[in-house]
Structure formats: C-alpha cells, structure tokens
Amino acid sequence: MDYNELSKVLFTLCLILMFSHLFGFVFEKCRMPRVMGEIFAGILLGPSILGYFWGAEGSVVDSILLLDHDIVQFFYSIGLVLLMFCAGFKISNSNWTRPEARVVLILFAAGTILPFTAGFSTAFVYDLSDYMGPNGSMLTMAMVLAIAVSVTSIPVISKIFLDLGIVETRFARIVLAASTVQDILLWALLATVTQIAQFTSPSLADIGRAALLSLAFCAGGLLLGPQILRLPIRFQMAPLIRSQPLGYAMVWCLAVAALASWIGVGAVFGGFIAGIAFGSINSPVLEPQKSSIYSFSMGFFVPIYFALVGCRIDIPAAFDPTLFLGFLVMSSALEMISVYGGMYLAKFTKLTALNFAVAMNTRGGPGIVLASVVYDHGIVDQRVYVTLVLAAVSTSLMSGVWFDAVTRRGAPLYARR
C-alpha cells in the first residue's frame, strides 16, 4: 500500500467515525436510538446521498472515500464481531431479579412461535426467487424471513428502557429475559442458515449436520467457555491476566470468533457465544474490563460498522417501496398481534399487552446484523438488505416514541386485569 492509498484509507475511517458520532449525538438528543444516527451518517456518505448527487461513476464514494477497501471492510468485520461480543456479555450481566417464569415463557412463546412459523411460510406462499442472492434458496429465504420477523433487539430496547429510567422495572426485566432466550435460539439458527447457503442443493443430511454443529458449538461455548476462562486463574496466572485483562478478554473474543469461522458456524455467532461466556465470569480481575470493552467498541469499531451498513444502502437503486412497506406491515402485525394476544390471554391489561407487543417488535441491532450477514453470504439481494435494515430502524424508532409517550403520561407499564 502506497502512502497516497494509506492516507485515503485513514481519511475514510476518520470521516466515517466523525460523521457517525455527530449524527449519533444529534439523533440521541432528538430522543431517538443512537444507532439510527450512525446508520444515517453512512447513508449520507454512501451512494444514497453524496454518491447520488455527485454522480454515479467516479463519484465521491469511489474517488475520495475507499469504502470497499480491504482495510475498511476489516474494520466493518471487527466492529460486527465486537458488537455481538458486547451483546453477549450484556445478556449475562443483565440485572434480573428472577422475573415470573410463567410470564417470561408466555412472552417468549408468543413473540417467537407464531411469528417464526408465519415468516417461514411466507417464502413458500409468495414467489420470492427474484429477491434471492447468488447463494440463496427457498429454504434459506424462508429461514431468513422467519428470523427477521421474530428477532428482538436487546441492546436497543434496553437502551430505551435505560434512557427512560424504567430498566429496573418488572416489565423491563421480563422483556429482557424473554428476548435473551429468543436471541440465543435465533442466532444459532442464523449460523445454520449461513452453513446451508454453502451447499448448492442441500440435502436433509446437510441441513441436519449444520443444525447440529450450530447447537453443539452453542452448548459447548456456554458450558465450557466459562471453565476455560477460569483456567488461568486456577493455575495461579492471575497476575499475568491482571497485567493486561483487556488483552485477555480480546484474545478470548477473537479466538472463539476465529474458531467459529473456521468450522463454518460464523464469526458473528462465535463473538456472541464468547460474550455470553465472558459475561458469566464474575472475577474481580475481569469485571472492570466489561465496561472498558463496551466503551471502546461503542466509541470506535461499532459506529464504523453501523456507518458502513448505511453506506451499503443504495436507496435510488435498491429501495423497493412495495417490498419495504409490505414486510414492515406484515412482520410488525404478526409480531405485535401474536404478543398482544398471548399477553392479553395471560390476564394482562390491554395497555400492558400492547407495551409487550411494541417491545418485542423492536429489531434494532440484531435486525441490522441479520441483514448484514445474509447479504454478505449472498443469501439475499440488496433490495432485501435495504428492507431489513430500514425495517429494523423503523421498529426501533416506533418503540422509542411509544415508550416515551407512555412514561410521560405516567401510565402503568405492567398491570394485570
């Protein structure tokens, strides 16, 4: 790499980071999720706005910003892995006080079973072959839709609860508990989808092996991961870890992500499982590093990732309004009606049932990660990618507005009939 190319790469990263923090701050001040501002920064710098008005060929996107450079894409990949790592240990660190198990189970079932089944069936009812990527199939498209309809964003919904001062309420704890179980299962399924996409015509045996590998990796990581992390402490190596605990945590994250990528499960899933295992360790040596990793990741790598997500959105060329509106309305209706019905039958008030429905329909970061992963693996085309990202952003915005209005009115979040 010559000095001119290096300067362009550094300038690209500098501009992306500056704009993502700027718009993240602006959106946060407007009481909207910060991630929306970071994605908007990418949309501004990408082909949707600057690239469109500057000219398609030889535009600012191509000649000034090296968005497709290998080093820039490396930051994109590392940001994605660290985002999932942070999401994993945030799950383990959630301050739950044993919420009602029956309510959590009902919420999980209502927010997952019917929406997942309906989303899966949609691919076989409607001909979506035109929206498939080069490695897509009817099966992988069906599984992607099922996950996209069902997934709930723990980072975004917990940030909304935190900003509004309701994160310690029974309502918030139940939502986070149900979402945790849901996300672990759905990420394992996504790992299976990416493996299936490697086969031209996957057989039942191929699908079975992919599913078993994902489940085995998940179980092994959750059961053995904490034991492996504790080994150096047991063998009197605590002083070594104490000298560089942040480095120890990052070695663990990258090692598990690398192993997951090597066996075909995917680095994204590996980062998530590594985060859950790391979050379960309550060692005084490692505990302070969780906030350090989170602050560093959210201040540097993750904003670059979300901005590059926005850069990949080509609204003039890839935005399909019919697909977007159809998916947003269909998926939101399925999730919210299912959750509302389940919680209303569980003897909650109409408002409480609606609160649960809105919370579980928040797709945020996981919805965006899903779009990134399936697009990178060639399972869907750019129109579906744009639709999934915009749907995740839209549902997050709706949740933020809804819970802000509910708390301002002083209405109860959690009440039974």
N, C-alpha and C positions, 0 to 999 in steps of 0.2 A: 504494500500500500504506500503510495507516494504521499508527500506532505499535503498536497492540494486535496487529495481524496480524504485524508485523515481530518483535515480542517473542516471539510464539508460534513463528515460524519459527526464530528463534535458539535458543529453548529446546528445540525439537525436535532441531535439529542438535547442541546441547550434550549432550542426554540420550543420543542415539544414539551419539555419539562416546565418551562416558563409559562407557556400558554395553558397547560393543564392545571397548574396551581392557580393561575389567575382566574380562570373560569370556574374552577372548583370552589374557590373562595367566593366568587360572585353568586354562584348557584346556592351555596350554603347560606349566604346572607339573605337570599330570597326564600329560605326555608325549604329548599329542595335538596335531594341527595347530592353529595359532592361528586359522586361518580358521573352524574349526568353532565356536570361542567367539564370534567376531564374528557368525556367522550365528545362533547361539543367542540372542545379545542381541536381534537383530531378531525372532526367534520370540517371545521374552518380551514385547517391546514391541508386537508386532503383534496381529492378530486371533486367533492360535492360543492365547494365554495370557491376557494382560491384557484384550484385546478380548473374549475369550470369557467370562471370569468377571465382567467389569464390565458386560456387556450388549452385545448386537449393535448396536442402534441408539443413537446418542448416546453411544457408549462413550468411554473414554479415548483410543482410537485416533482417533476423529473430532473430539472436542471439545477435547482438550488437545494432542495431537500432530498436526500438519498434515503427515502423511506423504505425502499426494497433492498437496501444494502444488507449484507450478511451480519454485520455487527449490530445494526439497528434491530434486525429481526432476532438476534441473540438476546438483546435487552427485552424484547417482546416475550420471548420464551421464558426467560428467567423471571420476569415480572409475573407471568401466569403461574409458574410453579410456586413462587413465594406467596402469591395471593391465596392459593389453595393451602399452603402450609400454615399461613396465618388463620385462615378459616378453620382449619383443623384444630389448632390449639385453642382457638376462641371457643369452639364447641366444648372442649374438655374443661375450659376454665369458667364456663357459664355458671353463675351463682344460683343454682336451683335449690329450693328447699322442699324437695320431694312433692311435686305437684300431684294432684289426684291422678292416679294411674289410669283409672277408667276414662277420665276426660281426655287425657293425652292419647289413649288408644282410639277413642271415637274420633278425635280430631285428625289423627294420622290416617285412619281408615277413610274418613270422609274426604280428606284432601288428596288421597292417593289412588284408591282402588277404582272408583268410577271415572275420575278424570283420566287416569292412565289407560283404562280399558277403552274409553271413548276416543282418546287421542290415537291409540294404536289402531283402532278400527277405521279411522278416517282415511288412512292411506290405502285401504282396500275398498273403500266406498267410492272415493274420488280418484281419478287418474292423475297422479302427481309425478309421473315419469319425466315430464318436462322440467321439473324443478330439481331433479337429481344431479349430483356431481358425477364425475367420471368413475368413482368407486361406489356409487350409491346403488341401492336395490330397493325393492318394495319392502323387504323386511327391515333394513336399516332405516329407511324413511319412516316406517311405522313406529319404530322404537324411538327415533328422534322426536317425533311428534308427541308420543306418549310422555317422554321425559319433559319436553318443553311445556306441556300443559300442566304437569304435576309439580314441577320444581318450585321450591320456596327459597327466597334469599335470606339466609340467617344474618349475613353482615349488614344488609340494607335495613331489614326490619328491626334488628337490634339497635342500629344507629338511630332510626326514627324513634324508637322507644327511649333510648338514652337522651336524645335531644329534648324530648317532651317530658322527661322525668318520670317515666312510667315503667322503666325496665325492671324494677324490683316488685312490680305488682304480680298477683297470681295469674292474671290474664297473660302478661308477657312471658312468664316462666312456662306456662303451658304451651304457648305458641312455639317458643324456642325448643322445648323438649320434643314436641311432635315433629318439628322441622328437622331436628338433628337426626332422628331415626330415618326420616324420609330422605334426607340428602345422602346419607351413607349408602342406602339401598340404590338410589338413582345414580350416584357416581359409580358404583360398582357395575350397574347396568350400562352406563356410558362407556366404561372400559371394555365391556363385552362388545358393544357396538363397533368400537374402533378396531377390535380384533377381527370381527366378522367382515368388515369392509376390506380386509386384506385378501379375501377369497373372491374369485370371480363368480363362482356359483357355490356358495357354502352349503354343505350337507348338514343333516341333523347332528352328525358326529362332530363336525367343525363347530357348530353352534354350542353343543354341549361342552366341548373342551374349552371354548372361550369363556363360557359362563363359569365353569368350574375353576379355571385359572384365576378369574377375577375374584371369585368368592374365596378361594384359597389364599390369594395374596392379601385380601382384606382381613380375613381371620388371622393369618399369620402376623400381619403388621400390628393388629390390635392386641393380640395375645402375647407375641414375642417381642414386639417393639419396645415396650417399657422395660422388659427384662434386659434387653441388650443395652439400652441406655443406662441402666443402673450398674452394669458390669464394671466399668472403670472405677466407680465409686467403691464397689465391693472389694476390688483388688488394690485398694489404697492409692488410687490415681487421682483422687480428688484435688490435690494441689495443682496437678497438670491441667485439669479442667478449669479450676478456679483462675488460673493464669490467663486463659482465653476461652471463657464459657461461650461467648458469642460465636467464636470459630467452631467450637464443638457442636453447637446447635446447627450451624450452617453445613458442616460436614455431614451430619446426620440427614438433614433435609435433602441435600444433593445426592448422597449415596443411595437413599431409598428411591428417589425420583429416577436416578440412573438405572437402578435395578429394575424398576417397574417398566421403564422404557425398553430395556434390553430384553425382557421376557415377553414384551408385546402388550402389557397392560396399559402403558401410557404414563409419561412423566407427571401429567396433571393429577391422576389418581394417586400416584406414588407420593407426590407432595402432600396431598390431602391426608393420606393414612399416616405419613410421617409426622404431620402436625398434630393429629389426634394422639398419637403415642407420646410425642414430646409434651403435649399439654397435660397428660396424665401424671407426669413426674412432678412431685411437689418438693423436690430438693431445694434447699436454700441456696445452693450453688447456681442452679439453673433458673429458678423462678424469676429473678430480675431480668433475665435475658429475653423473656417473652415480650415484655413491653418494648425493649430495645429493638428486637427484630421487627415487631409490628410497626414501630415508629419509622425505622429506616426503610422498610419495604413500602409503607404507605407514603413516605416522603419522596422516594426516588423511583424504584422499579415499577411499582403498581400504577402510578399515574402515567408512566410511559406506556405501559401495556394498554390501559384504557384509552389513551390518546391514539395509539396505533390501531385500536379497534375502530375508533371513529374515522381514522384515515382510510380504512378499508371500505368504508361505506361510500359507495358511489351513487348518490341519490338520483342524479339525472339519468344514469344508465341502468341502475339495478333496482330502483324503488318501484315495486308493484303495488299500487294503492289497493287494488282488489284483494290481493293476497294478504297484505298487511291488515286491512280492516277486517277481512273475513277471519283471519287467525286470531286477532286480538279479541274480537267479539265472541267468537266460538270458544276459545280457550278460557277467557275470563268468565263467560257464562257457565261453562262446565264446572270449573273450579269453585266458583262462588255459590252456585246453586247447590252443588253437592255438599260443600261445607255448611252452608246455611241450613239445608235440610237436616243434615246429621246432627248439628248442634241444637236446632230447634226441637227435634225429636228427643234430644237428651235433656229437655226441660229448661233450656236457657231462654231468656227473653229474646224478642225479635232483634233488638239493638245489639245484644251480645253476640247472637248468631251472625249478624251482619259484620260485626267487628272481627270475628274469627275468619269470616269469608274473605274480607278485604286483606287481612294479614297474610293468609295462606296464598293469596293471589299475587303477592309481591315477588317478582322473579329476579330483579336486580342483577347482582354479580354472577350468580350461578347460571342465569339465563344467558348472560353475555358470554360466559366461559363455554357453555354448551354450544353456542353459535360459533365461537372461535374454533373449538375442537373439531366439530363435524365439518366445518368449511375447510380447515387445514387438512383433514383426511380425505377430502374430495367426496364426501357423502352427499352434500347438498350444494346447490349453486349459489351465486352471490345474491340472488333475489331472496332466497330463504334466509341467508345470513343476515341481510339487512332487516328483514322482517322480524327475526328472532331478537336481534339487538334492540330495535325500536320498540318491540312489544315489552321487553324487559325494562326498558327505560320508562315506558308509558305506565306500566303497572306500579313501578316504584313511585312515580310521581303521584298517581292516584292514591296510593297508600299514605304518602306523606301528607297530602291535602286532607284526606279523610280523618286521620287520627289527630291532626292539628285542630280540625273543626270540632271533633268530639271532645277533646280535652279542654278546649276554650269554652265550650258550652257547659262543662262540668258534668257531662252525662257519664253514667257508670260504664266502665269497660266490661265488667264481669258481673252478671246478675242472673239469678235463676227465677223462673216463674213460680 
